């Protein structure tokens, strides 16, 4: 195993995006380093009999079985627990559950792996079937760099191996020898690595009981293999601790480094995908707003000439007010309808794009992130660092969420009023006739008034200027009637892409920080 620069690793952990993990890991290491007696740790799959093995060691040493130690065929151990056996501290760990998808099993596996880093002697416990699903994981742990004699293997529950020692002891011992050979070959172990074959509770004589005496297993001691393991535990000497602790430091901090880099890579992949969703929203907002601006300019351009033409036709004397209003309404209604159709096409395009985006797998992760950033923390919720070593990697994600939330709280304050306003009127769109009618009535009245005034005036320059004033005023009112249509679509665009636009810059920044953190972590390996 290559050596890692522990101080460099701790410095790197202190500079991770979102906050430092160095103190949390250092706390667990310092607690381990304060042990003045050797620490031996049992690890392996959850069904290998680690807890029953520890019970046997405790009872044979004359100690009491603690209340937390339970014996069951089920997954019962969920925490790392210590017991004193002779002059050593023996740790029982949660079992590995390789390939498990539930969070508790994954957390248990992390706790177990972390505990293996914080030990002087590692004791891998396997069933007579030897390693199956956990083989690769055990192989990684074996390769972590153990001083000679500090990595042990125990083939446990050997009374269940298929040979009955009470009716064929020679066959039982032959089978044990073959299994030891298979194990050494499987993990390329030399003869210096101790391998013990034990039946810690032959034929389940003690069952789940914990109030036991040493004589419970006296009749089996001739073949159950526990004497050799007990003697090995008793022979562990504190004199070797300095060298063992140095090796443990390398194992521990290299595991911390590897696991943190792995977690950061996963976070990088997730946030890269979410950054792409955010960038897509920014691009869509820009595209939709550009299209809306083009439609709006076209509507204004069409309106400018249209009002003047209507006014020219309507200025001549002779037309009645009703005919004038009908002509104005018909002309403006055509204009409204023509440009409103284009707005509705844009809105339909926005809705379809929204439906397509929501159907993509990448949207679920982004929506979850946005909801998390908007959520208020529950009163009394435990903050990062409330768990032990195993929970530290889980906190990488929490820290990154915290970093994003801090950036986006400011943006959220500015967008609340606008989004609420849009939400209240979402999907409402006034019909063109409703919008045009008040304008037509207004224009008809203005033209009538102006024509009446014109009849009393000479056809001079003042009359022409008055007519232009009417054109300008009519154009302004027509634009005022049109503007809510445009604003409704613009607000819909803004509301539809608000989360993506708000998160775009912070996600891009976070992705860059994660890329740098992963690169630095890789360089420390």
N, C-alpha and C positions, 0 to 999 in steps of 0.2 A: 504494500500500500504506500502510495506517495505521501510525503509529509506535507501538511498544510501549515501556513503561517497563521497561528491562532490569533495574534493581535490584528493582523490584516483582515481576517474574517470578522472579528468583532467590530472593527472600524467600518467595514462594509455594511454589516447589519445595522449599524447606527445611522447610516445614510440612506436607508431604503425609502422609496416614495411613500409618503403618508406618515412616516414616523419610524422610530427606532425599535428593533427587536433585540438589540444587544443586551439591554438590562435584564430582560426576561430570561434569555438563555443563560446569561452569566449568573443569575440568581440560582437556577437549578444546579449549575456546575459548582458554584460555591458551596451550596448545601451538601453536595456529594463530597467535595474535597474536605469538608470538616469532619467526615467520618474518620475516627482514629482506629477503626478495625476493618478488616477486609470485608468487602461487599460482594456477595455471590448472588447472581440473578438467574432465575429459572425462566426460560422463554421457549416458545413453540406454539403449535396450534392449540386451540382452546380445548380439545378433547384428548390431550396426551397424558393427563393425570398430574399436572404440575402441583395442584393444590393438595392432592392426596399424598404426593411425594413429600411436600413440605410438612404435612401433618405427621407423617411417619418419622421424619428427621427430628421434629420437635418432641414427639412422644419418646422416641428412643434416647434422646438427650436429657429426658426428665423435665422438659419444659411444659408449659400449658399451651393449649391450642387457643389462639385469639378468636374473639367472636366474629371477626370479619372473614375468617377462613371457612368456606363452605365447600362441601364435597357433593358433587352431583354430576350426572351424565349430561346436564345442560351447560350452556355458557353462563357461568356464575361469577367469574372474576372480571370486574370492570375497572378496577383501579390498581395502581402499583402499591403494594403493601409490604412492610418490612416485619421480620421476626428475627429474634436473636437465637442462634443455635451455636452453643459453645462460645467460642471467641469470635464468631462471624455474624454479620448481618446477612440474612438470606431474604431475597425479594421474590415475591410472587407477582407475576405480570398478567395482564389480560392476554388471551390467546390471539394468535394471528388468525384472521379470517380472510384469506387471499381471495380476491375476486368479489368480495361482498359489496353490495350496492347500498346497504342502509348506512346512515351516518354513524350510528353507534358502533357498528362493527369496524368501520374505517377509523374512527377515533381510538378504539381499543388497540387496533394494529399500530397506530402512531405512538400510543403510550408505550406499547411493548418495545418498539424499535428504539424509542428515546431512552428507555430504561437500560437497554443493552449498551448504549453509549456511556451510561453512568454506572459502571460496575468494574470491579477488579477481576472477577472470574465470571465468565459466561457459561451457563449450563443449558445446552440445547436438549430439550426433552422431546422424544419421538415415540410413537407407538411401534409395535413389532412390524407393522407394514412399512416402516421407515417414512421418509418424507415423500409426500405426494404433491399436492398443490403448492405447499410452502417451500418446495425444494429450492427454487431460484432465490427466494428471499433469504433462506438459511445460507445459501452459497454466498450471497453478498455479505451477510453478517460474519461468516467464517473468514472471509477475505479482508476484514477490516483491520487486521494487524494486531494479533494477540501475542504477548510474550509467551515463551514456551511454558506449557503447563497451566495456562489460564483459560483455555477453551476446552470444556468438557462436553461429552455427549452421554446421555442416559437413554437407553432403550427401555421404556417404561411398560408396566402392565404385561410383563412377559408371560404370566400365567394364562393369558388369553392368546398366546401365539400359536397354539395348536398342538403342543406336546405337553402331556400331563406329567409333571415331575414326580408325583407320588406313585405313579405306575411305570414310569420309564425315565428315570433321572438321566441316564446316559443320552437318550434321544433328545431330552430337553437341553442338555448342555451342548450337544452337537448342533442343534438348531440355533442356540445362542451364539456359538462360535461362527456359524455361517452368516448370521445377521450382522455380527460385528465386522466380518470381512466385507460384506456388501456395503455397509456404512462407510468403512474406510475408503473403499473404492469409489463410492458415490461422491464423496467430498474431497478425495485425494488427501486423506489424513495419514500422517506418518505415525510411527509407533509411540511417539512422545505425547500424542493426544489421548488422554484417558477416555475410555468408553466403558460404561457400566451397564450391565443388563440386570434389571431389577423387577421384582414383583412386590410393589410397596404395600399392597393390600390383597394378598393371595385369596382368590375366590371370593373377594369382597366380604371378607370376614367382619370388618369393622363397619362397612357400609358408609352412611353419612355421619356417623357419630363422631363427636369431638372430645367427649369426656372419657379418654382411654388411658390404659396403663401399658407399660412396655411389654408385659407378658401377653398382650393380645395376640402377638405374632410369633411367640416363642417356638411353636411347633414347625414354623416354616423357615427358620433362620438358616437351616442347613443348605438351603438352595435359593432363597429369595434374593440374594445378591446385595442386600442392604448394608451388610457389615462393611463391605469394601467401600461403598459410597460414604458411609458414616465416618470411616477412618480417614478418607481423603479430605472430608470437610474439616475434621479435627486437626489434620496436618497442615492446613493453610496457615502460613505464618505472617504476622504483620511486618516482619523484617523486610519483605520484598515490596512493601507498599510504594515507596518512592518511584521505582521503575514502573510498577503497574499503573500508578496514577498518571505518569507521563504518557504511557500508551493509551490510557483511557481518554486523556485529553485529546489526543489525535483522533481516536475513534469518534468521540462525541462531536467535536467541532467539524470534522469532515462530514459526518451525517447531517449536522445542522446546515452546513454549506450546501451539500447535495440536495437535501430535501427543500431548502428554501429556493434554490435555483429552479428546481422542478416546479415548485408552486408558482414562482414568478413567471416561468414560461407559460404555464396554464393561464395565469392572469393576463399575460401579454396577448395570448391568442384570443381570449375572451374580449379584452378591451380593444384590440385591433378590429375585431368584427363589429363591435359596437361603434367604434370611431368611423368605420366605413358606412354604417347606417346613418350616423349623424352627418357625415359629409354628403351622403346622398340627399338628405333632407335640405341641406344648404343649397345644393345644386338645383334641386327642384324648386325651392323658393325663388331663387334667382331667375330660373327659367320662366316660372309662372308669372312672376311680377313683371318681367320683361314683356311677356305676351300680353299681360293686362295693360301695361303702359301703351303698347302698340295699338290695342283695341280702343283705348281711351282717346288717344291722339286722333285715330280715324273718326271716332264719333264727334269729336270737337271740330275736326275739319269739315265733316259733312254738315254739321249744324251751322257753321258760319255762313256758308252760301245759302243754306236752306231758309234761314230766318229772313235774310234779305229778299229772297225771291217771294216768300209768302207776303212779306210786307209790301213789296212792289205791287203785287196783284191786289192786295187788300186795301191799298191806299186810295185807289180810284173811288170816286163817289158813286152811289147807286146801289151798292151791295148792302143788304140788310144785316142786322147784328146776328141773327140766327145763321144765315148763310156764311157769314164771316167766321163765326165760331166753329161751324162744321168743317169749313175748309182748313182752318188752322189745326183743328183736332185731327183731321184726316192726315194732313201732311206730317205733323209731328209724331202721330202714332206710327206712321210708316218708318220714320227715322228711328223712333224708340225700338220698334219691333226688329228692324234690321240689325241694330247693334246689340240689343238684348239677346238675340239668338246667339250671337258670337260669345257673349258673356256666359250664357247657359252651356254652351259647348265647352268652354274653359272649365266651368264648375263641374261638368260631367267628367271631364278629363281628370280633374283633381280627385274626384271621388273614386274613379276607377284605379288611378295610381295608388290611392290610399288602400283600397281593397287588395290590390296585388302585393303591396308592401307588407300589409298585416298578415298575409298568408305565407310569407317567407319565414323559414326557421330563425333567421337572424333577428327578426323583429321581436320575438318573445324575450330574448335576453335584453335587448335595448329597452323595451317597455318596462321590464322588471327593474332595471337600473334606474330609469326615470322615476318610477313609483317609489323606489327606495329612497332616492334623494329628496322626494317631496314629503315623505313620511316623517312625522314627528317622533322622536324617541320616546319609548314608554317610560313613565316615571319609575325610578328605582331600578332600571335595567342595568345589568352588570356591564361594566366597561371592559375594554380590552385588557388582557393580562390577568383576569380573575381565575384562569385555569392554570394547569401545570405545564410542563414542557410540551406535552402532546397537543395542547391547544394553541401553541404559538403559530403554527403554520396556518391554522384557521384564521388567525388574527391578521394575516397579510391582506386578505380580502377586506376585512373590516377597516383596516388602516387606509386602504386605497379608496374605499367608499367615503370614509371621513374626509380625505383630501378633496375628492370631487364635490362633496356636499358643501364644504367651506367655500369653494369657488362659486358654486351655483346658487347659494342662498341669496347672494347679492342680485343675481340675474332674476331669480324667482320673484323678488320683491317688486321689480320693475314691470313684470309681465302680468301680475295677478289681475289688475283692473281691466286690462285689455282683453284677456282671455275670458274673464267672467262676462264682460259685455258681449263678446262674440257668442259665448255659449247661450246666453239668454235669448239671442235672436237667431240661433243656428237653424238654417234651412228656410227661414222666412224670406220671401222675395216679393215685393209689391208688383202687381201686374202693370203692364204698360199703360192700359187705359186709365187705371186709377192714378198713375203718375202724371199722365198727359192732361187729363180733364181739367184740374185746377189751373194748369198753365194755359190751356186753350181759353178758358173763361177769362183769365187775367188779360191775355193778349187781345182778345176781342174787345174787352172794355177799354184797354189802352188805345187801340186803333180807333174805336168809336169816338173816344174823347179827343184824340189828336185830329181826326177828320173834322169833327165839329169845330175845333179851333181853327183848322186850316180853311174852312169855309168862310171864316170871318177875316181871313188874312189874305194878303196878296201872295202870288206865287213868286216869292223872292228867296234869297239865300237863307234867310232865317227859317223858312218853312222846310228847306232841305236839311238844315242842321237839326231841326226838330224831328224830322223823320229818322235821321241817323241815330238820334238819342233813343228813339223807340226801338230801332233795330238792336242797338247795344244793350238796352235794358231787357228786351225780349231774349236775346242770346244769353245774357247772364242768368235769367230765370230758368231758361231751358237747361243750362249747365247745372244749376242748383238742383233741378229735378232729376238730372241724370246722375249726379255725384253719389247719392246713396247706393245706387246699383253697383257702382265701381267700388265704393268703400266696403260694401258687404262681401264682395269677392276678395278684395285685398285682405280684409280681416280673416276671412276663411283660410286664405293662404298662410297668413301669419299664425293662426291658431293651429292649423294642421301641421306645421313644421316647427312649432315653438320649442318643443323638447330637443329636437335635433339641432336646431340653430344654437340654442342656449348651451348645449353640451359639446358642440363641435370643438371649440378652442381648447377647453379643459381636457377633453378626451385625447386630442392630438398631443397635448403637452404630456399627459400621463403616459401615453404609449411611448413617447420619446424617453421619458424617465425610466420606464420599465425596460426598454431596449438597452439603455445604458447600464442599468442595474444587473441585468442578465449577463451582459458582456463582461462587466467587472467580476461578477461571481464566477463565470467560466474561467477567467484568467487566474483565479485563486486556486483552482483545482490542481 
